[in-house]
Amino acid sequence: MEPTPETEEALKELESYGDVELREDLRLLVDEARRAVPELVGVSLGLLVEDLVLTYVASDLDTALLDAMQYLDSGPCVRAADTASVVVTAPETLFDEEEWQLFAQASAARGIRSSLSLPFVRNGVVTGGANFYGSGAGSFEGHVEELAGLFGAWSPGATHNADLEFRTRLQASRSVANLRAARLVDHAIGVLVGQGVADPNEAEARLVQAAAQAGVPVHVLARALVDTYANRGDGESRTSD
């Protein structure tokens, strides 16, 4: 399996921050999971705090339509996340759920027959999760504990067949934008600190407050600040010349 294009971009952004080991660590994890579950066709890892999703899929797996079906149907994984409860479905009963007909049909058409969702839990709070997708109806039977051990997930909270439509592929496309926005904000904070306006914590608070008061996204204000400082620096350089 390979990272999706969106995940490839996100990994490059993370590497620019100095996290150069994540790519290889994930490759080893995904390869080990594939050896444990030969029918595995996709893996996605999500961190709620960073609003980041990294997705790996088999090269022949088309998930675009499944993404659309999930958002139209509010599939079982959405219910599991919203209610903090376990949702279990099976291929032979999934079509009995009237509200999930679109993604049930789309999933079957794309060859996804089973899924396993494992939450990451810290101090009783869900901080993210791992979703695994299989081509067989019972791909993950007997493998929950093994996969939980590999990925550091909390296996008692495992949710089977709760994300058959691979909705997290769409979230992965947002991850790149989130990382770039965070990088802009960090840059803007550095500008404020460099100008002696405030320490890092105060600079961040002032940036967020100013954006809220102006009614603009904080990354938009950060971009304006960074661009303004860059333009001023260019002007000063030309003047000194």
C-alpha positions in Angstrom: 0.0 0.0 0.0 1.1 3.6 -0.7 0.1 6.9 0.8 -2.6 8.8 -1.0 -1.4 12.0 -2.8 -2.9 14.1 0.0 -1.0 12.1 2.6 2.2 12.4 0.6 1.9 16.2 0.7 1.1 16.1 4.4 4.2 14.0 5.1 6.3 16.4 3.2 4.9 19.3 5.3 5.7 17.4 8.5 9.2 16.6 7.2 9.8 20.3 6.7 9.1 20.7 10.4 11.9 18.2 11.1 9.7 15.0 11.6 11.8 13.0 9.2 11.2 9.6 10.8 7.4 9.5 10.6 7.3 8.3 6.9 9.5 5.3 7.5 7.7 4.5 10.8 4.3 4.5 9.1 5.6 2.4 6.2 6.9 -0.3 8.6 3.6 -0.2 10.5 1.4 -0.6 7.4 3.6 -3.3 6.0 3.4 -5.2 9.3 -0.4 -4.8 9.4 -0.6 -6.1 5.8 1.4 -9.2 6.8 -0.9 -9.8 9.7 -4.1 -9.2 7.6 -3.4 -10.2 4.0 -6.9 -8.9 2.9 -6.0 -5.4 4.2 -6.6 -2.8 1.5 -6.5 0.5 3.4 -5.3 2.2 6.6 -6.0 5.6 7.9 -4.6 7.2 11.1 -6.2 10.3 12.6 -5.2 12.7 15.4 -8.0 14.9 16.6 -5.8 17.5 18.2 -3.8 18.2 15.0 -6.9 17.6 12.8 -4.6 15.4 10.8 -5.5 12.2 8.8 -2.9 10.1 7.1 -4.3 7.5 4.6 -2.6 4.5 2.9 -4.5 2.5 0.2 -3.9 -0.3 -2.2 -3.0 1.2 -5.6 -6.2 0.0 -7.3 -8.7 1.2 -4.6 -11.0 4.0 -5.7 -12.4 5.8 -2.7 -13.7 9.1 -4.1 -17.3 7.9 -4.5 -17.2 6.3 -1.1 -16.3 9.6 0.4 -19.3 11.2 -1.2 -21.6 8.5 0.0 -20.5 8.9 3.6 -21.3 12.5 3.7 -24.6 12.0 2.1 -25.5 9.1 4.4 -23.8 10.0 7.7 -22.5 6.5 7.9 -22.0 4.3 11.0 -18.5 5.7 11.8 -20.1 9.2 12.1 -22.6 7.8 14.5 -19.9 6.1 16.5 -17.9 9.3 16.8 -20.9 11.5 17.6 -22.3 9.1 20.3 -19.0 7.8 21.6 -20.4 4.3 21.3 -19.5 1.1 19.5 -21.3 0.5 16.2 -21.1 -3.0 14.8 -22.3 -3.9 11.3 -21.8 -6.9 9.0 -22.0 -7.3 5.3 -25.1 -9.4 5.4 -27.0 -6.9 7.6 -25.6 -3.6 6.4 -28.2 -3.3 3.7 -31.0 -3.6 6.4 -30.0 -0.2 7.7 -32.2 2.1 5.6 -30.3 5.3 6.4 -27.0 3.8 5.2 -28.0 2.4 1.8 -25.9 4.7 -0.3 -22.6 4.0 1.3 -23.5 0.3 1.8 -24.0 -0.1 -2.0 -20.9 2.0 -2.8 -18.7 0.1 -0.4 -19.8 -3.3 -1.9 -19.2 -2.0 -5.4 -15.7 -1.0 -4.5 -14.8 -4.3 -2.9 -14.6 -3.1 0.8 -16.3 -5.8 2.8 -15.2 -5.1 6.3 -13.6 -2.5 8.5 -12.2 -2.1 12.0 -12.0 1.2 13.9 -9.7 1.5 16.9 -9.6 4.7 19.0 -6.5 6.2 20.5 -7.5 6.9 24.1 -5.5 9.0 26.6 -6.7 9.5 30.2 -10.2 8.4 29.2 -10.4 10.8 26.3 -10.4 9.8 22.6 -7.5 11.6 20.9 -7.7 9.9 17.5 -8.0 6.5 15.9 -6.9 4.0 13.3 -9.3 2.7 10.6 -8.5 -0.5 8.7 -10.3 -1.7 5.6 -10.5 -5.3 4.3 -11.6 -6.9 1.1 -13.1 -10.0 3.0 -16.2 -10.2 5.2 -14.2 -11.4 8.2 -10.8 -9.8 7.4 -10.1 -8.7 11.0 -11.5 -11.6 13.0 -8.8 -12.6 15.5 -6.6 -9.7 14.6 -8.0 -6.9 16.8 -5.5 -7.2 19.6 -2.6 -7.6 17.2 -3.4 -4.5 15.3 -4.1 -2.6 18.5 -0.7 -3.5 19.7 1.0 -2.4 16.5 -0.7 1.0 16.3 -1.0 1.7 20.0 -4.7 1.8 19.9 -7.2 0.9 22.7 -8.6 -2.4 21.6 -11.6 -2.6 24.0 -13.1 0.3 22.1 -12.8 -1.4 18.7 -15.6 -0.7 16.3 -16.1 -3.2 13.5 -17.4 -2.3 10.1 -18.0 1.3 11.2 -16.3 3.1 8.3 -16.8 1.0 5.2 -17.0 4.1 3.0 -13.5 5.2 3.8 -14.7 8.7 4.7 -11.3 9.7 6.2 -9.8 9.9 2.7 -11.6 13.2 2.4 -10.3 14.4 5.7 -6.8 13.7 4.5 -7.1 16.3 1.8 -7.8 18.8 4.5 -4.7 17.8 6.5 -2.4 19.5 4.0 -4.3 22.8 4.4 -4.3 22.5 8.1 -0.6 21.9 8.3 0.1 24.9 6.0 -2.2 27.1 8.1 -0.4 26.0 11.3 2.9 26.8 9.7 1.7 30.3 8.7 0.5 31.0 12.2 3.8 29.8 13.7 5.6 32.1 11.2 3.4 35.0 12.3 4.1 34.4 15.9 7.8 34.4 15.2 7.4 37.8 13.5 5.7 39.3 16.5 8.3 37.8 18.9 11.1 39.1 16.6 9.6 42.6 16.7 9.6 42.5 20.5 5.8 42.8 20.6 5.3 39.8 22.9 6.5 36.4 24.0 5.3 33.4 22.0 2.3 32.6 24.2 1.1 36.2 24.3 1.8 36.6 20.6 -0.4 33.6 19.7 -3.2 34.9 22.0 -3.1 38.3 20.5 -3.1 36.9 17.0 -6.2 34.7 17.7 -8.0 37.6 19.4 -7.3 40.1 16.6 -8.5 37.6 14.0 -11.7 37.0 16.0 -12.4 40.7 16.4 -11.8 41.3 12.7 -14.0 38.3 11.7 -11.3 36.6 9.6 -9.6 33.2 9.9 -6.5 33.3 12.0 -4.4 31.9 9.2 -5.5 34.7 6.9 -4.4 37.3 9.4 -1.1 35.4 9.8 -0.5 35.4 6.1 -1.1 39.2 5.9 1.3 39.7 8.8 4.0 37.5 7.3 3.6 39.2 3.8 3.7 42.7 5.3 6.9 41.9 7.2 8.5 40.4 4.2 7.6 43.4 2.0 8.9 45.8 4.6 12.2 43.8 4.8 12.5 44.0 1.0 11.9 47.8 1.1 14.5 48.3 3.8 17.1 46.2 1.8 16.5 48.4 -1.3 16.9 51.6 0.8 20.1 50.4 2.3 21.5 49.7 -1.1 
